[in-house]
Amino acid sequence: MENMQYLPISFMDYFDLAAPLLCARIVDVLDNINNDGKPMEVYYFWPDVHEGLRELYLRTHSAANHGGFFPAVKNNPELYILKRSQEFRLWLQMLRENGKFLYVITGSHYDFASHVASFAIGEDWKDLFDIVIFFARKPSFFVEKRPFWRLNGPVEVESFQGWEDLETGECYSQGNWKDLNDFFEYCTEWEPSNSLYFGDNVLQDVLAPKKFTSTIDSIVISEEMLAEGMVGIDHLAHPDKDLLTSDLWGSYFYYARNPTNSRVAAAVNFRNQSASATGYGGARPSSTSLKRVSSMKSTSGFTEQDGGTTTATAATTATTLETVAPPGPKRINTLWGTQVRDHARMCIPDLNVLIDYPIDFRFPAFGWTRKGELTSSGFFPADPKSLHQGEPATSVGGRSRRPSGIPAAPPRN
């Protein structure tokens, strides 16, 4: 287990939501059984948990209706999937009518993604997009040159290389970004073709496109913005706010170095110790380093040198920014918040915040000087409240009006 000390096990999106709880309970059980309730020095359970997660989300289980996850979502979609508004559909249609080429790239397989999209958008959801790619196997979709597969329903029936056989109005499986981008250039007659890419997974939808492509600007969809609240935007609320916020771990974007809450203080102490190992801080890195590992059980590729000087510098910078950073994105000092700010163009709580604006509206974006200094905020419609603690509650970063389709906060008694 000692050679795993530089391999972080990260849970990055809501697909993983049950896994941290499971791991925490396993730790408690092992501590109680083996160490009189005190923390053990070494835990060996992760390979077993990883295998269990792989089995739970095995893509063939959806069509076969096996396992605990897929049957639950298919039988009770209203418990897990939020329907999109009619205004959202009209917005997609408007974009296409104005010459925008719309695409979907999802890591989910055909039958599960179709089930979710049909419930959320409508049975005709594929007609709203020019091309759909299933089982894209991100983040390697942006790195490798896998072939595309033609589909017969959910079944992959024939593979092909290159973009020449791609067609608009069709659905494919797997493939790669290089060929898909060449297809975009052919269809739009724009060369080079630049794409906006919306996603909620920081590794797959932000870091990988930033590192391995030159034609993608990523826009992060962060539900945490809606759950935690935005400056001057009091009429919007997340229906599952209680699940997405914590008085223990604090904000997704910012945590105080000297909290008054004892539970938060304990968590901050853990984070401070972790900072030197994870290497996150406030300065914008010159590049993004992604390291592939062939197996979660094989970690020989991770050495102390991989953390090295960058780790120490980043951790020091985070401490400095906590003291001197003005209100706004410069205050961000969490791992995922830093990645969003440093590698995405914008960060929004929901796509519906965009649909009320004309197609030529100039949205804010994260701006940087050549020296790596942050010049503007890309949070929209406003910065997270946690980045303006102690400041007047005025709107920052966008217009203060209610986007269609997002529930308003309940009235106060």
Secondary structure as a PSIPRED ss2 file (coil, helix, strand):
# PSIPRED VFORMAT (PSIPRED V4.0)

   1 M C   1.000  0.000  0.000
   2 E H   0.000  1.000  0.000
   3 N H   0.000  1.000  0.000
   4 M H   0.000  1.000  0.000
   5 Q C   1.000  0.000  0.000
   6 Y C   1.000  0.000  0.000
   7 L C   1.000  0.000  0.000
   8 P C   1.000  0.000  0.000
   9 I C   1.000  0.000  0.000
  10 S C   1.000  0.000  0.000
  11 F C   1.000  0.000  0.000
  12 M C   1.000  0.000  0.000
  13 D C   1.000  0.000  0.000
  14 Y H   0.000  1.000  0.000
  15 F H   0.000  1.000  0.000
  16 D H   0.000  1.000  0.000
  17 L C   1.000  0.000  0.000
  18 A H   0.000  1.000  0.000
  19 A H   0.000  1.000  0.000
  20 P H   0.000  1.000  0.000
  21 L H   0.000  1.000  0.000
  22 L H   0.000  1.000  0.000
  23 C H   0.000  1.000  0.000
  24 A H   0.000  1.000  0.000
  25 R H   0.000  1.000  0.000
  26 I H   0.000  1.000  0.000
  27 V H   0.000  1.000  0.000
  28 D H   0.000  1.000  0.000
  29 V H   0.000  1.000  0.000
  30 L H   0.000  1.000  0.000
  31 D H   0.000  1.000  0.000
  32 N H   0.000  1.000  0.000
  33 I H   0.000  1.000  0.000
  34 N H   0.000  1.000  0.000
  35 N C   1.000  0.000  0.000
  36 D C   1.000  0.000  0.000
  37 G C   1.000  0.000  0.000
  38 K C   1.000  0.000  0.000
  39 P C   1.000  0.000  0.000
  40 M C   1.000  0.000  0.000
  41 E C   1.000  0.000  0.000
  42 V C   1.000  0.000  0.000
  43 Y C   1.000  0.000  0.000
  44 Y C   1.000  0.000  0.000
  45 F C   1.000  0.000  0.000
  46 W H   0.000  1.000  0.000
  47 P H   0.000  1.000  0.000
  48 D H   0.000  1.000  0.000
  49 V H   0.000  1.000  0.000
  50 H H   0.000  1.000  0.000
  51 E H   0.000  1.000  0.000
  52 G H   0.000  1.000  0.000
  53 L H   0.000  1.000  0.000
  54 R H   0.000  1.000  0.000
  55 E H   0.000  1.000  0.000
  56 L H   0.000  1.000  0.000
  57 Y C   1.000  0.000  0.000
  58 L C   1.000  0.000  0.000
  59 R C   1.000  0.000  0.000
  60 T H   0.000  1.000  0.000
  61 H H   0.000  1.000  0.000
  62 S H   0.000  1.000  0.000
  63 A H   0.000  1.000  0.000
  64 A H   0.000  1.000  0.000
  65 N C   1.000  0.000  0.000
  66 H C   1.000  0.000  0.000
  67 G C   1.000  0.000  0.000
  68 G C   1.000  0.000  0.000
  69 F H   0.000  1.000  0.000
  70 F H   0.000  1.000  0.000
  71 P H   0.000  1.000  0.000
  72 A H   0.000  1.000  0.000
  73 V H   0.000  1.000  0.000
  74 K H   0.000  1.000  0.000
  75 N H   0.000  1.000  0.000
  76 N C   1.000  0.000  0.000
  77 P H   0.000  1.000  0.000
  78 E H   0.000  1.000  0.000
  79 L H   0.000  1.000  0.000
  80 Y C   1.000  0.000  0.000
  81 I C   1.000  0.000  0.000
  82 L C   1.000  0.000  0.000
  83 K C   1.000  0.000  0.000
  84 R C   1.000  0.000  0.000
  85 S C   1.000  0.000  0.000
  86 Q H   0.000  1.000  0.000
  87 E H   0.000  1.000  0.000
  88 F H   0.000  1.000  0.000
  89 R H   0.000  1.000  0.000
  90 L H   0.000  1.000  0.000
  91 W H   0.000  1.000  0.000
  92 L H   0.000  1.000  0.000
  93 Q H   0.000  1.000  0.000
  94 M H   0.000  1.000  0.000
  95 L H   0.000  1.000  0.000
  96 R H   0.000  1.000  0.000
  97 E H   0.000  1.000  0.000
  98 N C   1.000  0.000  0.000
  99 G C   1.000  0.000  0.000
 100 K C   1.000  0.000  0.000
 101 F C   1.000  0.000  0.000
 102 L C   1.000  0.000  0.000
 103 Y E   0.000  0.000  1.000
 104 V E   0.000  0.000  1.000
 105 I E   0.000  0.000  1.000
 106 T C   1.000  0.000  0.000
 107 G C   1.000  0.000  0.000
 108 S C   1.000  0.000  0.000
 109 H C   1.000  0.000  0.000
 110 Y H   0.000  1.000  0.000
 111 D H   0.000  1.000  0.000
 112 F H   0.000  1.000  0.000
 113 A H   0.000  1.000  0.000
 114 S H   0.000  1.000  0.000
 115 H H   0.000  1.000  0.000
 116 V H   0.000  1.000  0.000
 117 A H   0.000  1.000  0.000
 118 S H   0.000  1.000  0.000
 119 F H   0.000  1.000  0.000
 120 A H   0.000  1.000  0.000
 121 I C   1.000  0.000  0.000
 122 G C   1.000  0.000  0.000
 123 E C   1.000  0.000  0.000
 124 D C   1.000  0.000  0.000
 125 W H   0.000  1.000  0.000
 126 K H   0.000  1.000  0.000
 127 D H   0.000  1.000  0.000
 128 L H   0.000  1.000  0.000
 129 F C   1.000  0.000  0.000
 130 D C   1.000  0.000  0.000
 131 I E   0.000  0.000  1.000
 132 V E   0.000  0.000  1.000
 133 I E   0.000  0.000  1.000
 134 F E   0.000  0.000  1.000
 135 F C   1.000  0.000  0.000
 136 A C   1.000  0.000  0.000
 137 R C   1.000  0.000  0.000
 138 K C   1.000  0.000  0.000
 139 P C   1.000  0.000  0.000
 140 S H   0.000  1.000  0.000
 141 F H   0.000  1.000  0.000
 142 F H   0.000  1.000  0.000
 143 V C   1.000  0.000  0.000
 144 E C   1.000  0.000  0.000
 145 K C   1.000  0.000  0.000
 146 R C   1.000  0.000  0.000
 147 P C   1.000  0.000  0.000
 148 F E   0.000  0.000  1.000
 149 W E   0.000  0.000  1.000
 150 R E   0.000  0.000  1.000
 151 L E   0.000  0.000  1.000
 152 N E   0.000  0.000  1.000
 153 G C   1.000  0.000  0.000
 154 P C   1.000  0.000  0.000
 155 V E   0.000  0.000  1.000
 156 E E   0.000  0.000  1.000
 157 V E   0.000  0.000  1.000
 158 E E   0.000  0.000  1.000
 159 S E   0.000  0.000  1.000
 160 F E   0.000  0.000  1.000
 161 Q C   1.000  0.000  0.000
 162 G C   1.000  0.000  0.000
 163 W C   1.000  0.000  0.000
 164 E C   1.000  0.000  0.000
 165 D C   1.000  0.000  0.000
 166 L C   1.000  0.000  0.000
 167 E C   1.000  0.000  0.000
 168 T C   1.000  0.000  0.000
 169 G C   1.000  0.000  0.000
 170 E E   0.000  0.000  1.000
 171 C E   0.000  0.000  1.000
 172 Y E   0.000  0.000  1.000
 173 S E   0.000  0.000  1.000
 174 Q E   0.000  0.000  1.000
 175 G C   1.000  0.000  0.000
 176 N C   1.000  0.000  0.000
 177 W H   0.000  1.000  0.000
 178 K H   0.000  1.000  0.000
 179 D H   0.000  1.000  0.000
 180 L H   0.000  1.000  0.000
 181 N H   0.000  1.000  0.000
 182 D H   0.000  1.000  0.000
 183 F H   0.000  1.000  0.000
 184 F H   0.000  1.000  0.000
 185 E H   0.000  1.000  0.000
 186 Y H   0.000  1.000  0.000
 187 C H   0.000  1.000  0.000
 188 T H   0.000  1.000  0.000
 189 E C   1.000  0.000  0.000
 190 W C   1.000  0.000  0.000
 191 E C   1.000  0.000  0.000
 192 P C   1.000  0.000  0.000
 193 S C   1.000  0.000  0.000
 194 N C   1.000  0.000  0.000
 195 S E   0.000  0.000  1.000
 196 L E   0.000  0.000  1.000
 197 Y E   0.000  0.000  1.000
 198 F E   0.000  0.000  1.000
 199 G E   0.000  0.000  1.000
 200 D C   1.000  0.000  0.000
 201 N C   1.000  0.000  0.000
 202 V H   0.000  1.000  0.000
 203 L H   0.000  1.000  0.000
 204 Q H   0.000  1.000  0.000
 205 D H   0.000  1.000  0.000
 206 V H   0.000  1.000  0.000
 207 L H   0.000  1.000  0.000
 208 A H   0.000  1.000  0.000
 209 P H   0.000  1.000  0.000
 210 K H   0.000  1.000  0.000
 211 K H   0.000  1.000  0.000
 212 F H   0.000  1.000  0.000
 213 T C   1.000  0.000  0.000
 214 S C   1.000  0.000  0.000
 215 T C   1.000  0.000  0.000
 216 I E   0.000  0.000  1.000
 217 D E   0.000  0.000  1.000
 218 S E   0.000  0.000  1.000
 219 I E   0.000  0.000  1.000
 220 V E   0.000  0.000  1.000
 221 I E   0.000  0.000  1.000
 222 S C   1.000  0.000  0.000
 223 E H   0.000  1.000  0.000
 224 E H   0.000  1.000  0.000
 225 M H   0.000  1.000  0.000
 226 L H   0.000  1.000  0.000
 227 A H   0.000  1.000  0.000
 228 E H   0.000  1.000  0.000
 229 G C   1.000  0.000  0.000
 230 M E   0.000  0.000  1.000
 231 V C   1.000  0.000  0.000
 232 G C   1.000  0.000  0.000
 233 I E   0.000  0.000  1.000
 234 D C   1.000  0.000  0.000
 235 H C   1.000  0.000  0.000
 236 L C   1.000  0.000  0.000
 237 A C   1.000  0.000  0.000
 238 H C   1.000  0.000  0.000
 239 P C   1.000  0.000  0.000
 240 D C   1.000  0.000  0.000
 241 K H   0.000  1.000  0.000
 242 D H   0.000  1.000  0.000
 243 L H   0.000  1.000  0.000
 244 L H   0.000  1.000  0.000
 245 T C   1.000  0.000  0.000
 246 S C   1.000  0.000  0.000
 247 D C   1.000  0.000  0.000
 248 L C   1.000  0.000  0.000
 249 W C   1.000  0.000  0.000
 250 G C   1.000  0.000  0.000
 251 S C   1.000  0.000  0.000
 252 Y C   1.000  0.000  0.000
 253 F C   1.000  0.000  0.000
 254 Y C   1.000  0.000  0.000
 255 Y C   1.000  0.000  0.000
 256 A C   1.000  0.000  0.000
 257 R C   1.000  0.000  0.000
 258 N C   1.000  0.000  0.000
 259 P C   1.000  0.000  0.000
 260 T C   1.000  0.000  0.000
 261 N C   1.000  0.000  0.000
 262 S H   0.000  1.000  0.000
 263 R H   0.000  1.000  0.000
 264 V H   0.000  1.000  0.000
 265 A H   0.000  1.000  0.000
 266 A H   0.000  1.000  0.000
 267 A H   0.000  1.000  0.000
 268 V H   0.000  1.000  0.000
 269 N H   0.000  1.000  0.000
 270 F H   0.000  1.000  0.000
 271 R H   0.000  1.000  0.000
 272 N H   0.000  1.000  0.000
 273 Q H   0.000  1.000  0.000
 274 S H   0.000  1.000  0.000
 275 A H   0.000  1.000  0.000
 276 S H   0.000  1.000  0.000
 277 A H   0.000  1.000  0.000
 278 T H   0.000  1.000  0.000
 279 G C   1.000  0.000  0.000
 280 Y C   1.000  0.000  0.000
 281 G C   1.000  0.000  0.000
 282 G C   1.000  0.000  0.000
 283 A C   1.000  0.000  0.000
 284 R C   1.000  0.000  0.000
 285 P C   1.000  0.000  0.000
 286 S C   1.000  0.000  0.000
 287 S C   1.000  0.000  0.000
 288 T C   1.000  0.000  0.000
 289 S C   1.000  0.000  0.000
 290 L C   1.000  0.000  0.000
 291 K C   1.000  0.000  0.000
 292 R C   1.000  0.000  0.000
 293 V C   1.000  0.000  0.000
 294 S C   1.000  0.000  0.000
 295 S E   0.000  0.000  1.000
 296 M C   1.000  0.000  0.000
 297 K C   1.000  0.000  0.000
 298 S E   0.000  0.000  1.000
 299 T C   1.000  0.000  0.000
 300 S C   1.000  0.000  0.000
 301 G C   1.000  0.000  0.000
 302 F C   1.000  0.000  0.000
 303 T C   1.000  0.000  0.000
 304 E H   0.000  1.000  0.000
 305 Q H   0.000  1.000  0.000
 306 D H   0.000  1.000  0.000
 307 G H   0.000  1.000  0.000
 308 G H   0.000  1.000  0.000
 309 T H   0.000  1.000  0.000
 310 T H   0.000  1.000  0.000
 311 T H   0.000  1.000  0.000
 312 A H   0.000  1.000  0.000
 313 T H   0.000  1.000  0.000
 314 A H   0.000  1.000  0.000
 315 A H   0.000  1.000  0.000
 316 T H   0.000  1.000  0.000
 317 T H   0.000  1.000  0.000
 318 A H   0.000  1.000  0.000
 319 T H   0.000  1.000  0.000
 320 T H   0.000  1.000  0.000
 321 L H   0.000  1.000  0.000
 322 E H   0.000  1.000  0.000
 323 T H   0.000  1.000  0.000
 324 V H   0.000  1.000  0.000
 325 A C   1.000  0.000  0.000
 326 P C   1.000  0.000  0.000
 327 P C   1.000  0.000  0.000
 328 G C   1.000  0.000  0.000
 329 P H   0.000  1.000  0.000
 330 K H   0.000  1.000  0.000
 331 R H   0.000  1.000  0.000
 332 I C   1.000  0.000  0.000
 333 N C   1.000  0.000  0.000
 334 T C   1.000  0.000  0.000
 335 L H   0.000  1.000  0.000
 336 W H   0.000  1.000  0.000
 337 G H   0.000  1.000  0.000
 338 T H   0.000  1.000  0.000
 339 Q H   0.000  1.000  0.000
 340 V H   0.000  1.000  0.000
 341 R H   0.000  1.000  0.000
 342 D H   0.000  1.000  0.000
 343 H H   0.000  1.000  0.000
 344 A C   1.000  0.000  0.000
 345 R C   1.000  0.000  0.000
 346 M E   0.000  0.000  1.000
 347 C E   0.000  0.000  1.000
 348 I E   0.000  0.000  1.000
 349 P C   1.000  0.000  0.000
 350 D C   1.000  0.000  0.000
 351 L H   0.000  1.000  0.000
 352 N H   0.000  1.000  0.000
 353 V H   0.000  1.000  0.000
 354 L C   1.000  0.000  0.000
 355 I C   1.000  0.000  0.000
 356 D C   1.000  0.000  0.000
 357 Y C   1.000  0.000  0.000
 358 P C   1.000  0.000  0.000
 359 I C   1.000  0.000  0.000
 360 D C   1.000  0.000  0.000
 361 F C   1.000  0.000  0.000
 362 R C   1.000  0.000  0.000
 363 F C   1.000  0.000  0.000
 364 P C   1.000  0.000  0.000
 365 A C   1.000  0.000  0.000
 366 F C   1.000  0.000  0.000
 367 G E   0.000  0.000  1.000
 368 W E   0.000  0.000  1.000
 369 T C   1.000  0.000  0.000
 370 R C   1.000  0.000  0.000
 371 K C   1.000  0.000  0.000
 372 G C   1.000  0.000  0.000
 373 E C   1.000  0.000  0.000
 374 L E   0.000  0.000  1.000
 375 T E   0.000  0.000  1.000
 376 S E   0.000  0.000  1.000
 377 S C   1.000  0.000  0.000
 378 G C   1.000  0.000  0.000
 379 F E   0.000  0.000  1.000
 380 F C   1.000  0.000  0.000
 381 P C   1.000  0.000  0.000
 382 A C   1.000  0.000  0.000
 383 D C   1.000  0.000  0.000
 384 P E   0.000  0.000  1.000
 385 K H   0.000  1.000  0.000
 386 S H   0.000  1.000  0.000
 387 L H   0.000  1.000  0.000
 388 H H   0.000  1.000  0.000
 389 Q C   1.000  0.000  0.000
 390 G C   1.000  0.000  0.000
 391 E C   1.000  0.000  0.000
 392 P C   1.000  0.000  0.000
 393 A C   1.000  0.000  0.000
 394 T C   1.000  0.000  0.000
 395 S C   1.000  0.000  0.000
 396 V C   1.000  0.000  0.000
 397 G C   1.000  0.000  0.000
 398 G C   1.000  0.000  0.000
 399 R C   1.000  0.000  0.000
 400 S C   1.000  0.000  0.000
 401 R C   1.000  0.000  0.000
 402 R C   1.000  0.000  0.000
 403 P C   1.000  0.000  0.000
 404 S C   1.000  0.000  0.000
 405 G C   1.000  0.000  0.000
 406 I C   1.000  0.000  0.000
 407 P C   1.000  0.000  0.000
 408 A C   1.000  0.000  0.000
 409 A C   1.000  0.000  0.000
 410 P C   1.000  0.000  0.000
 411 P C   1.000  0.000  0.000
 412 R C   1.000  0.000  0.000
 413 N C   1.000  0.000  0.000
